């Protein structure tokens, strides 16, 4: 059971940014290294440092820095057992070998998958070094979306006896993201203590997918007891124990979409939207000057909705995202509603999505904005966004060297494979505009979307900044995951002009707020995250003590 000094109180003094997140790989490794350095001077921190090192390595055992960290942390005795120590030593040595990283990175990004695999396969089969080549390509293999390739490459790799636990760990990961959840659970439960922490988290996720919530909570609680300092574990466990009551009626809400020349994606989204999950909510769609037949499609698909349930607004030209959103917000039926729920035109909605979103909004009546977790639409399920918070000071990477940037968001997901660690509820600086509900009563206080950020990008973030400054809370509920077919505007930018548009809006965003405003939001936001984390940790401790 966690001791009073093992929860958030102790890390708060030495890791002030910890509640921002511990799952961004570079940040996780840096925090773990700092813990190890501090433990050399303060022996009382050694259990914390060893726990951080164990988790960091088990999350990504193929990373060279993580291997080296685990070995450093085990100087006074192996962190995860002698078997793990031997495996990490061997892997550390293999990953230290010279490797044409730049050439291979360019080849993997070229899209010439057949060529990459032709060069990769004989290297995987080479005794002694095959595992090193797998380490450098595993994440790429997993993200290709080809279920057969990661498994086939695992089978083709020359595995030495000391690496067999690693093979089983990677196979369990593959089953979790590509195979049936019951098969995944069997593979996961068969893992030994080399990967004991990861095994508990992965089993929790598989059990959640299978609908075995009580067992999922049990596994997560075991992991939380082992690693009580990990912010995501505390937040996720608290959320599992305190799920919001789903809304039963959404007749006082309107779902809003706008689209430009994405007829087929919009048709698929509306097809998934129509049906009983709307709970009586009406839908309004703005055709933003499309020339690809979107208008004809909208008139046809209207038959899927109840009489008067779908309103179509057709504009002759594309007015951009902020103006389209404001146009929809100005509709009389929206102004008379309780919530205006914006959806992107390329989403796949899970069953009960609106009941969950509005249930969370009803449980937090002061929240002016409620958003959710956004994930990829196809396997493997990768995170696109969770809750956004400001980095204190100027700690982020500058987009324009020499330009005084103040707005740096912490990318806590880093587009990683989704293991469910962002399935929590808490207040945030901002949430994704892909799916979020606005409380209509706050529109007069906060306002609409800024037309200066046309045609798109950062307009939802800017409005959330304004909401925070006006004292209107923005809430994130990661228990709802909406699948998004495409990605952010910057990720989709295909040429210099498109990149310039995105970066240009970043300059505009910076110029809308001064340094003191952003500094105040960052500091108050971090304090709020710590207070929330500490309160939830105390609740969990009290609950487990009385159980």
Secondary structure, DSSP 8 states (H G I E B T S, - for coil): ---TTTSHHHHHHH-TTGGG-S-SHHHHHHHHHHHHHHHHH-GGGHHHHHHHHHHHHHH-TT-HHHHHHHHHHTTTS-SS-HHHHHHHHHHHHHHTS---HHHHHHHHHTT-HHHHHHHHHHHHTSTTTHHHHHHHHHHHHHHT--HHHHHHHHHHS---GGGHHHHHHHHHHHHHHHS-HHHHHHHHHT--GGGHHHHHHHHHHHHHHTT-HHHHHHHHHHHHHH-TT-HHHHHHHHHHHS-----S--TTEEEEEEESS-HHHHHHHHHHHSSGGGTT-EEEEEEES--SSHHHHHHHHGGGS-TT-EEEEEESS---HHHHHHHHHTSHHHHTSSEEEEE-SSEE--TTHHHHHHHHHHH-TT-SEEEEEEEESSSS-BEEE--B-B-SSS-S--SSTTS-----B--SSTT-B--STT--EEEESB--TTEEEEEGGGHHHH-S--GGG-SSSSHHHHHHHHHHHTT--EEEEEEEEEEESS--HHHH--SHHHHHHHHHHHHHHHHHS-HHHHHHHHHHHHHHHHHHHHHHHHHHHHHHHH-
